[in-house]
Amino acid sequence: MIEPHLDLLLAQNQTIWALYHVPILVFLFMFGACVGSFLNVVIYRLPEGMSVISPPSRCPTCGAKLRFFRENLPILGWFMLRGRCRFCGVKISPQYMIIETLMALLMVGLYVVLIVPGNNTPWWGQIGGPWWHANGFIRAWPVFIAFAFLIASLVAMTMIDARTFTIPIQIPLFVTFTAFIAYPLQVILPHRTPTSQTWPIPGVSWQWFAVAVGGTLGVVISVLLLRLGKLRYSFADYEQYVPEGEVFGDYPHARREMGRELVFLLPCIVGLAAGGLIGSLLPATAPPQFIQALGGTFIGYLVGGAMIWVTRILGTLAVGREAMGLGDVHLLAAVGAVLGWFDVIMIFFIAPFSGLAWALLSMGLGTVFRKMKRELPYGPHLAVATVVLILCRPAVNGAWSIMLPTVPRPKAGFVTGSQAAPGPFPTPLPPPAPQP
């Protein structure tokens, strides 16, 4: 077995490097292209209220069914058809090929930044961390799939949101449930837990697990009450005041609707409080890894959604207009389910810089291109901030150390017995001993 000394062997022997990484990279490129092909369906159909499964892919002009190894082959199909439908000759937008290629490259890039660099690689080795390096794709595939689907969903939500100013709830919910399954599955499957980073996201104590479960059950209860008609959807009469297709409509009852959303959140708030009370009676020992994996993704989901929802409610009450969309709530909640509770806090504060950069860029380009669309919803800025955090994690960590040197920064990893009582995150561990 080469795995115990994999980093050293890969660094010393290019043949072993190629045999280990290249097959996985080829697989991820093809997988990403297929994901991109499906995203094209999602981006086109969901805003129209169509099913993404039925009918099968077909030409939107003539209705001819597209065959996989001919017209619908990812990336290559567009070139084989020379950008035109084989049956009616209508021009096919290059967007389909671009999205497929982009997703193929993103899947490869995610593997490269998380897994390929060794622990001692400057900058890049700190993006994924020791847990990713110790497990690789073969052992860490459930969490890698969760990360990959998150990136894919951010692309889809950004394109849909930028065009329609809406985020179909099916996309962030799919990512959320993927995270809820992937992290507990990762614990069940064989994997390594290096002492310097035992888990890719912060773990939780028994008390915080109880809080996370209570809050999540509260969300489930609220959704059930909403579906049963016991609670009313907010902004249900929006179309009576704002013409269809108008993005920035003057809806006069925005403050009233925040009251309905607070009623929706009441079971969640009660669940959080009840979880905290019950959790205070639980032992101070560290929970099993399965419990921490489930609780970590639950609390990430709750923190991500809460940050945007609180901003939405307070902003709407202050200005009398809908401050942020519920789609943004679900987006950051899904990000939290995958990346953990602390990362979404950082993303929340990084996103405004993306918005500021876009405002300055659009102002500059607007003087050249008069018809350029300047407005952009907040969802794309949350997506950009998420990618920035993943790729620039060493810089973000460095900025934290400079600006808040006395404030401990939560580390990814399971809590231990001595760390279980104080809070939901483990105490920073000492750096690993240097390898000879």
Beta strands, then each sheet from edge to edge (+ up, - down):
end
